[in-house]
Amino acid sequence: MPAPHARVLLIDTLADLEDLVRRYPNPTDDSTWDESRHFPNWPAIVADGWDAVYLTRAGALACIPQDPDRQATRPHLEGWPAATVLWLRPAYTVADGLGL
């Protein structure tokens, strides 16, 4: 479970992801195949003090690329097919729930 002090970013909509990419842009090389502008700059997010990113089920569905020719034109999280917590640094405790 998250520690009481954990700072967790929420991605519940495509707008949440787009905001995250705007706030934490990646440097780009402007080549034809460079998609870095479609993803958040994870090291910058960590440097800003965030501990985790929580992608909800609704967020996972909203952030699937919608481009039929597979040429991304907006932020997406292809490969994140379900609700996920990405821990950027350890700000949680593991509870076994079994009393072991």
GROMACS elastic network, one bead per residue, 0.5 to 0.9 nm:
[ bonds ]
;  ai    aj funct       b0    kb
    1    91     6  0.86955   500
    1    92     6  0.53299   500
    1    93     6  0.53617   500
    1    94     6  0.62747   500
    1    95     6  0.71758   500
    2     5     6  0.80050   500
    2     6     6  0.60479   500
    2     7     6  0.88418   500
    2     8     6  0.86982   500
    2    90     6  0.89718   500
    2    91     6  0.60798   500
    2    93     6  0.64418   500
    2    94     6  0.88391   500
    3     6     6  0.52250   500
    3     7     6  0.89124   500
    3    90     6  0.89611   500
    3    91     6  0.53931   500
    3    93     6  0.65253   500
    4     7     6  0.87273   500
    4    91     6  0.84935   500
    4    92     6  0.84152   500
    5    91     6  0.75869   500
    6    50     6  0.76670   500
    6    51     6  0.59254   500
    6    52     6  0.76958   500
    6    90     6  0.89442   500
    6    91     6  0.55312   500
    6    92     6  0.74157   500
    7    49     6  0.73387   500
    7    50     6  0.51014   500
    7    51     6  0.52154   500
    7    52     6  0.66298   500
    7    53     6  0.87176   500
    7    91     6  0.83684   500
    8    50     6  0.61981   500
    8    51     6  0.58422   500
    8    53     6  0.54811   500
    8    54     6  0.66512   500
    8    87     6  0.88415   500
    9    20     6  0.88427   500
    9    50     6  0.71532   500
    9    51     6  0.81259   500
    9    52     6  0.62546   500
    9    54     6  0.60124   500
    9    55     6  0.84858   500
   10    13     6  0.89142   500
   10    16     6  0.73432   500
   10    17     6  0.87704   500
   10    52     6  0.87540   500
   10    53     6  0.59852   500
   10    55     6  0.61810   500
   10    56     6  0.75746   500
   10    59     6  0.87610   500
   11    14     6  0.75494   500
   11    15     6  0.83475   500
   11    16     6  0.52009   500
   11    17     6  0.59543   500
   11    20     6  0.85814   500
   11    53     6  0.73162   500
   11    54     6  0.60906   500
   11    56     6  0.63548   500
   11    58     6  0.86244   500
   11    59     6  0.55438   500
   11    60     6  0.81695   500
   12    15     6  0.82539   500
   12    16     6  0.63731   500
   12    17     6  0.81318   500
   12    54     6  0.82917   500
   12    55     6  0.62630   500
   12    56     6  0.53551   500
   12    57     6  0.75221   500
   12    58     6  0.56963   500
   12    60     6  0.75904   500
   12    62     6  0.78425   500
   12    63     6  0.89641   500
   13    16     6  0.51869   500
   13    17     6  0.67967   500
   13    18     6  0.88201   500
   13    55     6  0.89547   500
   13    56     6  0.85151   500
   13    58     6  0.66980   500
   13    60     6  0.80927   500
   13    61     6  0.84638   500
   13    62     6  0.57317   500
   13    63     6  0.71663   500
   14    17     6  0.51484   500
   14    18     6  0.61480   500
   14    19     6  0.85643   500
   14    59     6  0.66479   500
   14    60     6  0.87932   500
   14    61     6  0.89298   500
   14    62     6  0.54262   500
   14    63     6  0.54087   500
   14    64     6  0.89221   500
   14    75     6  0.79138   500
   14    76     6  0.78099   500
   15    19     6  0.60213   500
   15    20     6  0.85100   500
   16    19     6  0.51640   500
   16    20     6  0.62411   500
   16    21     6  0.87657   500
   16    59     6  0.83211   500
   17    21     6  0.62199   500
   17    22     6  0.86095   500
   17    39     6  0.83734   500
   17    40     6  0.80343   500
   17    59     6  0.84535   500
   17    63     6  0.75757   500
   17    75     6  0.68188   500
   17    76     6  0.75078   500
   17    77     6  0.85905   500
   18    21     6  0.51314   500
   18    22     6  0.62057   500
   18    23     6  0.86436   500
   18    38     6  0.82789   500
   18    39     6  0.87026   500
   18    40     6  0.87098   500
   18    74     6  0.79746   500
   18    75     6  0.60408   500
   18    76     6  0.84526   500
   19    22     6  0.50292   500
   19    23     6  0.61006   500
   19    24     6  0.84743   500
   20    23     6  0.51086   500
   20    24     6  0.59218   500
   20    25     6  0.79972   500
   20    39     6  0.84712   500
   20    40     6  0.61461   500
   20    41     6  0.87781   500
   21    24     6  0.51103   500
   21    25     6  0.51643   500
   21    26     6  0.78537   500
   21    37     6  0.74877   500
   21    38     6  0.68558   500
   21    39     6  0.58862   500
   21    41     6  0.73007   500
   21    75     6  0.72766   500
   22    25     6  0.56172   500
   22    40     6  0.79030   500
   23    40     6  0.81288   500
   23    41     6  0.89695   500
   24    39     6  0.86830   500
   24    40     6  0.54780   500
   24    41     6  0.52616   500
   24    42     6  0.77761   500
   24    44     6  0.63757   500
   24    45     6  0.66795   500
   25    28     6  0.88387   500
   25    36     6  0.83255   500
   25    37     6  0.64968   500
   25    38     6  0.83937   500
   25    39     6  0.73856   500
   25    40     6  0.56809   500
   25    41     6  0.55202   500
   25    44     6  0.85017   500
   26    36     6  0.58697   500
   26    37     6  0.57409   500
   26    38     6  0.82827   500
   26    39     6  0.70369   500
   26    40     6  0.63211   500
   26    42     6  0.85922   500
   26    44     6  0.87578   500
   27    36     6  0.71911   500
   27    37     6  0.72965   500
   27    41     6  0.82997   500
   28    31     6  0.80230   500
   28    34     6  0.68230   500
   28    35     6  0.79731   500
   28    36     6  0.60307   500
   28    37     6  0.63650   500
   29    32     6  0.89895   500
   29    34     6  0.66106   500
   29    36     6  0.85343   500
   30    33     6  0.81852   500
   30    34     6  0.62750   500
   30    35     6  0.88736   500
   31    34     6  0.52647   500
   31    35     6  0.87650   500
   32    35     6  0.84285   500
   33    71     6  0.88885   500
   34    37     6  0.75689   500
   35    38     6  0.56186   500
   35    39     6  0.75287   500
   35    72     6  0.73219   500
   35    73     6  0.86056   500
   35    75     6  0.88723   500
   36    39     6  0.55431   500
   36    40     6  0.79777   500
   36    41     6  0.84616   500
   37    40     6  0.76528   500
   37    41     6  0.89356   500
   37    74     6  0.83090   500
   37    75     6  0.75050   500
   38    72     6  0.77230   500
   38    73     6  0.76931   500
   38    74     6  0.57323   500
   38    76     6  0.64019   500
   38    77     6  0.87630   500
   39    42     6  0.84984   500
   39    74     6  0.89980   500
   39    75     6  0.59184   500
   39    76     6  0.69971   500
   39    77     6  0.77405   500
   40    43     6  0.89060   500
   40    44     6  0.84287   500
   40    45     6  0.79502   500
   40    75     6  0.85269   500
   41    44     6  0.54382   500
   41    45     6  0.64556   500
   41    46     6  0.89872   500
   42    45     6  0.50208   500
   42    46     6  0.63448   500
   42    47     6  0.86240   500
   42    88     6  0.82354   500
   43    46     6  0.51227   500
   43    47     6  0.61048   500
   43    48     6  0.86307   500
   43    88     6  0.88612   500
   44    48     6  0.61524   500
   44    49     6  0.88705   500
   45    48     6  0.51327   500
   45    49     6  0.67876   500
   45    50     6  0.59060   500
   45    51     6  0.85103   500
   45    88     6  0.86379   500
   46    49     6  0.53039   500
   46    50     6  0.52238   500
   46    51     6  0.67128   500
   46    52     6  0.85210   500
   46    88     6  0.64980   500
   46    89     6  0.78161   500
   47    50     6  0.74502   500
   50    53     6  0.79916   500
   50    88     6  0.74142   500
   50    89     6  0.82807   500
   51    86     6  0.86623   500
   51    87     6  0.61512   500
   51    88     6  0.51893   500
   51    89     6  0.53282   500
   51    90     6  0.71553   500
   51    91     6  0.62894   500
   52    85     6  0.66649   500
   52    86     6  0.54386   500
   52    88     6  0.51627   500
   52    89     6  0.70749   500
   52    90     6  0.86734   500
   52    91     6  0.81181   500
   53    84     6  0.80537   500
   53    85     6  0.56487   500
   53    86     6  0.51132   500
   53    87     6  0.65952   500
   53    88     6  0.76394   500
   54    83     6  0.75434   500
   54    84     6  0.59274   500
   54    86     6  0.64583   500
   54    87     6  0.85778   500
   55    58     6  0.80680   500
   55    59     6  0.56809   500
   55    60     6  0.62412   500
   55    80     6  0.84784   500
   55    82     6  0.78187   500
   55    83     6  0.52665   500
   55    84     6  0.51003   500
   55    85     6  0.61946   500
   55    86     6  0.80951   500
   56    60     6  0.61296   500
   56    61     6  0.86591   500
   56    82     6  0.74478   500
   56    84     6  0.66769   500
   56    85     6  0.84584   500
   57    60     6  0.50943   500
   57    61     6  0.63806   500
   57    62     6  0.86321   500
   57    81     6  0.83956   500
   57    82     6  0.56303   500
   57    84     6  0.80328   500
   58    61     6  0.52243   500
   58    62     6  0.60937   500
   58    63     6  0.86068   500
   58    82     6  0.87017   500
   58    83     6  0.79420   500
   59    63     6  0.59817   500
   59    64     6  0.87594   500
   59    82     6  0.85504   500
   59    83     6  0.76423   500
   60    63     6  0.53244   500
   60    64     6  0.65811   500
   60    77     6  0.73499   500
   60    78     6  0.87596   500
   60    80     6  0.64380   500
   60    81     6  0.58442   500
   60    82     6  0.55438   500
   60    83     6  0.62226   500
   60    84     6  0.83320   500
   61    64     6  0.57285   500
   61    81     6  0.73572   500
   61    82     6  0.76949   500
   62    65     6  0.84856   500
   62    76     6  0.85657   500
   63    66     6  0.84628   500
   63    75     6  0.75261   500
   63    77     6  0.54517   500
   63    78     6  0.73601   500
   63    80     6  0.86212   500
   64    76     6  0.58568   500
   64    77     6  0.59864   500
   64    78     6  0.56182   500
   64    79     6  0.83559   500
   64    80     6  0.81870   500
   64    81     6  0.78567   500
   65    68     6  0.83416   500
   65    70     6  0.77308   500
   65    71     6  0.88975   500
   65    72     6  0.67592   500
   65    73     6  0.87060   500
   65    74     6  0.80451   500
   65    75     6  0.79745   500
   65    76     6  0.55252   500
   65    77     6  0.72600   500
   65    78     6  0.63342   500
   66    70     6  0.81121   500
   66    72     6  0.79968   500
   66    76     6  0.87511   500
   67    70     6  0.52428   500
   67    71     6  0.61186   500
   67    72     6  0.60920   500
   67    73     6  0.74944   500
   68    71     6  0.77033   500
   69    72     6  0.83629   500
   72    75     6  0.74887   500
   72    76     6  0.77542   500
   73    76     6  0.89127   500
   77    80     6  0.56814   500
   77    81     6  0.82208   500
   78    81     6  0.72594   500
   79    82     6  0.89155   500
   80    83     6  0.77583   500
   80    84     6  0.74170   500
   81    84     6  0.85055   500
   87    90     6  0.66850   500
   87    91     6  0.78806   500
   87    92     6  0.87614   500
   88    91     6  0.86637   500
   89    92     6  0.88215   500
   90    93     6  0.82912   500
   95    98     6  0.83695   500
   95    99     6  0.88710   500
   96    99     6  0.68021   500
   96   100     6  0.71339   500
   97   100     6  0.79050   500
